Amino acid sequence: MAGPIAEWYKEHNTLFIWPDGAPGALGEGEEDRPTVTVSLPKHPNKALSSVVVCPGGGYSHLALGHEGRDIAEWLNSIGVAAFVLKYRLGPKYHHPCQMQDVLRAVQFVRAGASNWNIDPSKIGVWGFSAGGHLASTAATHFNNGNPSSADPVERKSSRPDFAILSYPVLSSKEEYRHSGSFINLLGENPSAKLLEHLSNELHVTANTPPTFLFHTNEDTLVMPENSVLFYLALRKAGVPAEIHIYEPGPHGVGLAPGYPALSSWSESLKRWFETRGLLI
């Protein structure tokens, strides 16, 4: 990472979510120590909402520009705090490390809410592509925290209060699966049980948080059926949900600058924030 993207991260406060080392760490390098980069709005909205941002990259790398920095800046522009997550990646790391990282990030932000003047009951996750799979994992595999833990972060719930999934990898069903992401996450020959466990549309319940989904019909890398299946599961469970599938547009567009029709999706997201009481 170099240039303006690297400079943006250097200019912002980056924190280790496990200061003493992550569980299952295989070293002490940058790739072994997950972080959040904190980006606070100059003019916070009165809802004091915040979002843990999960960039995509097929679980092998992180798109820290258009799915990290740019998202944080957009959130800040509407008065929302952003925490860009750098999670562990394959092939060095497999499940459950990535899930541990995103759940810990939600707990970490919740535990430090007073430090950043954010509402601990309005902490969301936003993921893109494979990062969308990770965000949906947080939305379906969270825990209530351990009140007896000596670690104050571990005492907090890891349940996000809302989720945003942008052209997400979701289903492990063979006809819809993004094979590269699941290989990097689970290895070459995962069991059917493990694939089912992380086919997140199968694990939606009434406790899954309200969710906004965005995809394009022309996406040939991650099929839009991923979003549709998750939306239908949310609807069946009675979870508030909104889905937008645009006809044009390739995979990985981020906020879609340069795509006049497609870029309107972020305005729909902003209105959803308002509807959910996340912008006041």
C-alpha positions as CSV (number, residue, x, y, z in Angstrom):
1,M,0.0,0.0,0.0
2,A,1.5,3.3,-1.1
3,G,0.5,6.9,-2.1
4,P,-2.6,8.7,-0.9
5,I,-4.2,5.6,0.5
6,A,-1.2,4.9,2.7
7,E,-1.0,8.5,3.8
8,W,-4.7,8.5,4.8
9,Y,-4.1,5.5,7.1
10,K,-1.0,7.1,8.5
11,E,-2.9,10.3,9.3
12,H,-5.6,8.4,11.3
13,N,-5.4,6.5,14.6
14,T,-4.8,2.8,14.1
15,L,-5.3,0.5,17.1
16,F,-4.7,-3.1,17.7
17,I,-7.9,-4.8,18.7
18,W,-5.9,-7.4,20.6
19,P,-3.1,-5.4,22.1
20,D,-1.5,-8.5,23.5
21,G,-1.8,-10.5,20.3
22,A,-4.7,-12.2,18.5
23,P,-5.9,-15.7,19.3
24,G,-4.3,-18.2,17.0
25,A,-1.7,-15.7,15.8
26,L,1.1,-17.3,13.7
27,G,3.5,-14.4,14.1
28,E,3.9,-10.8,15.2
29,G,4.0,-9.1,11.8
30,E,1.4,-6.6,10.5
31,E,-0.6,-9.4,8.9
32,D,-0.8,-11.2,12.2
33,R,-2.2,-8.3,14.3
34,P,-5.7,-7.1,13.3
35,T,-6.5,-3.4,13.7
36,V,-9.1,-0.8,13.3
37,T,-8.3,2.6,11.9
38,V,-10.5,5.3,13.5
39,S,-12.0,8.0,11.4
40,L,-14.2,10.4,13.3
41,P,-16.5,13.0,11.7
42,K,-15.8,16.7,12.3
43,H,-19.5,17.3,12.8
44,P,-21.1,14.1,14.4
45,N,-24.8,13.7,13.8
46,K,-26.8,13.5,17.0
47,A,-27.5,9.8,16.7
48,L,-23.7,9.2,17.3
49,S,-23.8,6.1,15.0
50,S,-20.6,4.3,14.0
51,V,-19.7,1.5,11.6
52,V,-17.0,-1.2,11.5
53,V,-16.0,-1.3,7.8
54,C,-14.8,-4.6,6.3
55,P,-13.1,-4.1,2.9
56,G,-13.2,-6.9,0.4
57,G,-10.5,-8.7,-1.4
58,G,-11.5,-12.4,-1.6
59,Y,-10.1,-13.1,1.9
60,S,-6.6,-12.8,0.3
61,H,-6.0,-9.1,0.3
62,L,-7.9,-5.9,1.4
63,A,-9.2,-3.2,-0.9
64,L,-8.3,-0.5,1.6
65,G,-8.9,2.4,-0.8
66,H,-12.4,2.4,-2.4
67,E,-13.8,-0.1,0.2
68,G,-12.0,1.4,3.2
69,R,-10.7,4.9,3.1
70,D,-13.4,6.2,0.7
71,I,-16.2,4.5,2.8
72,A,-14.8,6.1,6.0
73,E,-14.8,9.5,4.4
74,W,-18.4,9.1,3.1
75,L,-19.6,8.0,6.5
76,N,-17.8,11.0,8.1
77,S,-19.5,13.3,5.6
78,I,-22.9,12.3,7.0
79,G,-21.7,12.5,10.6
80,V,-21.0,8.8,11.3
81,A,-17.8,7.5,12.8
82,A,-15.9,4.8,10.9
83,F,-13.6,2.0,12.1
84,V,-11.8,0.4,9.1
85,L,-11.0,-3.2,10.0
86,K,-7.8,-4.9,8.8
87,Y,-8.5,-8.5,9.5
88,R,-6.4,-11.6,9.0
89,L,-6.3,-13.2,5.6
90,G,-5.8,-16.5,3.8
91,P,-4.0,-18.5,2.9
92,K,-2.1,-17.9,6.1
93,Y,-5.2,-17.7,8.2
94,H,-8.4,-19.6,8.0
95,H,-11.7,-19.6,9.8
96,P,-12.4,-18.9,12.7
97,C,-9.7,-16.2,12.7
98,Q,-11.5,-13.8,10.4
99,M,-14.8,-14.2,12.4
100,Q,-12.9,-13.7,15.7
101,D,-11.5,-10.4,14.2
102,V,-14.8,-8.9,13.2
103,L,-16.6,-9.9,16.4
104,R,-13.7,-8.5,18.4
105,A,-13.8,-5.3,16.4
106,V,-17.5,-4.8,17.3
107,Q,-16.8,-5.5,20.9
108,F,-13.7,-3.2,20.8
109,V,-15.7,-0.3,19.4
110,R,-18.5,-0.9,21.9
111,A,-16.2,-1.0,24.9
112,G,-14.5,2.2,23.8
113,A,-17.7,4.1,22.9
114,S,-17.3,6.8,25.4
115,N,-13.7,7.5,24.2
116,W,-15.1,8.4,20.7
117,N,-18.4,9.9,21.8
118,I,-20.5,7.2,20.0
119,D,-23.6,5.4,21.0
120,P,-22.8,1.8,22.0
121,S,-26.3,0.8,20.8
122,K,-25.8,2.1,17.3
123,I,-22.7,0.2,16.0
124,G,-23.0,-1.4,12.6
125,V,-20.9,-3.4,10.2
126,W,-20.5,-2.7,6.5
127,G,-18.8,-5.2,4.2
128,F,-17.9,-5.4,0.5
129,S,-17.6,-8.6,-1.4
130,A,-15.7,-11.1,0.8
131,G,-15.8,-8.3,3.5
132,G,-19.6,-8.6,3.0
133,H,-19.4,-12.2,3.9
134,L,-17.4,-11.2,7.0
135,A,-20.0,-8.6,8.0
136,S,-22.8,-11.1,7.5
137,T,-20.9,-13.5,9.7
138,A,-20.9,-10.9,12.4
139,A,-24.7,-10.4,11.8
140,T,-25.4,-14.1,12.1
141,H,-22.7,-15.6,14.4
142,F,-22.4,-13.0,17.1
143,N,-22.3,-13.7,20.9
144,N,-23.5,-11.8,24.0
145,G,-20.1,-11.4,25.5
146,N,-18.7,-13.0,28.6
147,P,-19.6,-11.0,31.7
148,S,-17.1,-12.8,33.9
149,S,-14.1,-12.2,31.6
150,A,-11.2,-10.3,33.0
151,D,-11.0,-8.5,29.7
152,P,-13.5,-5.6,29.6
153,V,-13.8,-5.8,25.8
154,E,-14.8,-9.5,26.0
155,R,-17.6,-8.6,28.3
156,K,-19.4,-6.7,25.6
157,S,-21.9,-8.1,23.1
158,S,-20.4,-8.7,19.6
159,R,-23.9,-8.3,17.9
160,P,-23.9,-5.4,15.4
161,D,-26.9,-3.2,15.6
162,F,-27.3,-3.0,11.9
163,A,-25.5,-4.4,8.8
164,I,-24.8,-3.1,5.3
165,L,-23.8,-5.7,2.7
166,S,-22.4,-4.4,-0.6
167,Y,-22.2,-7.0,-3.5
168,P,-21.5,-9.6,-0.7
169,V,-20.2,-13.1,-0.9
170,L,-22.8,-14.9,1.2
171,S,-23.8,-18.4,0.1
172,S,-21.6,-21.5,0.0
173,K,-24.1,-23.3,-2.2
174,E,-22.2,-24.6,-5.2
175,E,-24.3,-22.8,-7.8
176,Y,-23.8,-19.4,-6.1
177,R,-20.5,-19.8,-4.3
178,H,-17.5,-17.5,-4.9
179,S,-15.0,-20.3,-4.8
180,G,-11.9,-18.2,-4.3
181,S,-13.2,-16.5,-1.2
182,F,-14.3,-19.8,0.4
183,I,-10.9,-21.5,-0.4
184,N,-9.0,-18.6,1.2
185,L,-11.4,-18.7,4.2
186,L,-11.7,-22.4,4.7
187,G,-8.9,-24.1,2.7
188,E,-9.0,-26.3,-0.3
189,N,-11.2,-29.1,1.0
190,P,-13.6,-27.9,3.7
191,S,-16.2,-30.2,5.0
192,A,-19.8,-29.9,4.0
193,K,-20.6,-29.1,7.6
194,L,-18.2,-26.2,7.7
195,L,-19.5,-24.8,4.3
196,E,-23.0,-24.9,5.7
197,H,-21.9,-23.2,8.9
198,L,-20.6,-20.2,6.9
199,S,-23.4,-20.1,4.3
200,N,-24.8,-17.2,6.2
201,E,-28.2,-17.0,4.6
202,L,-28.9,-20.3,6.4
203,H,-28.3,-18.7,9.8
204,V,-30.5,-15.7,9.8
205,T,-32.8,-15.5,12.8
206,A,-35.1,-12.9,14.3
207,N,-32.1,-11.6,16.2
208,T,-30.1,-10.8,13.0
209,P,-29.9,-7.0,12.9
210,P,-31.7,-4.8,10.3
211,T,-29.8,-5.1,7.0
212,F,-29.3,-3.0,3.8
213,L,-28.1,-4.9,0.7
214,F,-26.7,-3.5,-2.6
215,H,-25.8,-5.5,-5.7
216,T,-25.8,-5.3,-9.5
217,N,-27.4,-7.6,-12.0
218,E,-24.3,-7.6,-14.2
219,D,-22.0,-8.8,-11.4
220,T,-20.4,-11.9,-12.8
221,L,-17.9,-12.4,-10.0
222,V,-20.3,-12.6,-7.1
223,M,-23.8,-13.5,-8.3
224,P,-26.6,-11.2,-7.1
225,E,-28.5,-14.3,-5.9
226,N,-26.2,-14.1,-2.8
227,S,-28.0,-10.9,-1.8
228,V,-31.4,-12.1,-2.8
229,L,-31.1,-15.3,-0.7
230,F,-30.0,-13.3,2.4
231,Y,-32.9,-10.8,1.9
232,L,-35.4,-13.6,1.6
233,A,-34.1,-15.2,4.8
234,L,-34.3,-11.8,6.6
235,R,-37.9,-11.3,5.3
236,K,-38.9,-14.8,6.5
237,A,-37.4,-14.1,9.9
238,G,-39.2,-10.8,10.2
239,V,-36.0,-8.7,10.2
240,P,-36.3,-5.2,8.7
241,A,-34.4,-5.2,5.4
242,E,-33.9,-3.3,2.2
243,I,-32.4,-4.5,-1.0
244,H,-31.3,-2.6,-4.1
245,I,-30.2,-4.5,-7.3
246,Y,-29.2,-2.2,-10.1
247,E,-29.1,-3.6,-13.6
248,P,-25.7,-2.2,-14.8
249,G,-22.4,-2.2,-13.0
250,P,-19.5,-4.6,-12.5
251,H,-18.3,-6.2,-9.3
252,G,-16.3,-4.1,-6.8
253,V,-17.6,-0.6,-7.6
254,G,-17.5,0.7,-4.0
255,L,-19.5,4.0,-4.0
256,A,-19.5,3.8,-7.8
257,P,-17.9,7.1,-8.8
258,G,-18.0,7.4,-12.5
259,Y,-21.2,5.5,-12.7
260,P,-23.9,8.2,-12.6
261,A,-26.9,5.9,-12.3
262,L,-25.3,3.4,-10.0
263,S,-23.7,6.0,-7.7
264,S,-27.2,6.9,-6.5
265,W,-27.1,3.8,-4.3
266,S,-25.4,5.7,-1.5
267,E,-28.2,8.2,-1.4
268,S,-30.6,5.2,-0.8
269,L,-28.3,4.1,2.0
270,K,-28.3,7.5,3.5
271,R,-32.1,7.5,3.5
272,W,-32.1,4.1,5.1
273,F,-29.9,5.4,7.9
274,E,-32.4,8.1,8.4
275,T,-35.3,5.6,8.4
276,R,-33.5,3.5,11.0
277,G,-32.8,6.5,13.3
278,L,-29.1,6.3,12.7
279,L,-29.0,9.9,11.4
280,I,-30.6,12.6,13.6
